[in-house]
Amino acid sequence: MQIEEIRKQTKKSGLDTRALDVPITALIRTIHKSDGKPTCFRTDKRWSCSEACEWAPDCKKLVAAWQR
């Protein structure tokens, strides 16, 4: 996942691009919420999420709990 991709997505969703100093996971969840999608990025819900999303490969990577 590249920060430039996230910047493009925030602009496309009409979100304030100054929000980029928040954690990437929170930013992606905010994008999902504004698009009306479930906010399951890197949460325990990710394993049962059937939503087709561009962040699915990054979402379903194994990461330490403290990084979610």
N, C-alpha and C positions, 0 to 999 in steps of 0.2 A: 504494500500500500504506500503510495507516494503522497506527500503533503500537497503537491500541486493538484492531484486528482481530487483531494478533499476540498481544496480551495474552489475548484471549478464547481463541485457539487454544491457547496454552500451558496455560491453566487446563483446557481441554477434554482436552488430552493428559495432564494430570496432572503437568506439569513445574513446577519451582520458578519462580515468577514473579520472583524476585530475579535471575534470569539475564538480565534485560532490559538490563543494562549491557554485554552482549557485542554484537558486531556483528549486525545484523539477519540477514545471510546465514547466520551460524553458528547463530543461534537457529532459523531456518526449517529448516536442515539437521538440527538436533537434533529438531525436531518431526517431520520426515519419518522420521527413524531410529526414533523411538519409536512411530510408526504403522506401521512395517514397509515404508515406501515407499523408493524409491531416493533417495539424498542428492545430487541433481544440481542443486540450485538455484544458478544462475549459475556453473556449472562448464562445461567444454567438452562434457560429456555432455548438456547441455540441448538441443542441436540434434537429438539422436537419441532423446530421451526421449519415450515414447509414453504416459506416465502422465498421466491427467487430474487436474489439481491446481488449486486456487484461486489459486495464485501464478504460474501459467504466463505470464500477460501481463507481469508484472514480471520474471520469470525470463528471458524471451527478449528483453528490451530490450537494445539495444546499450549496454554500459558499458565503461569503461576497464578494462584488465586489473588495474590496481592496486586497483580497487574490488571485485574478486570475491573 
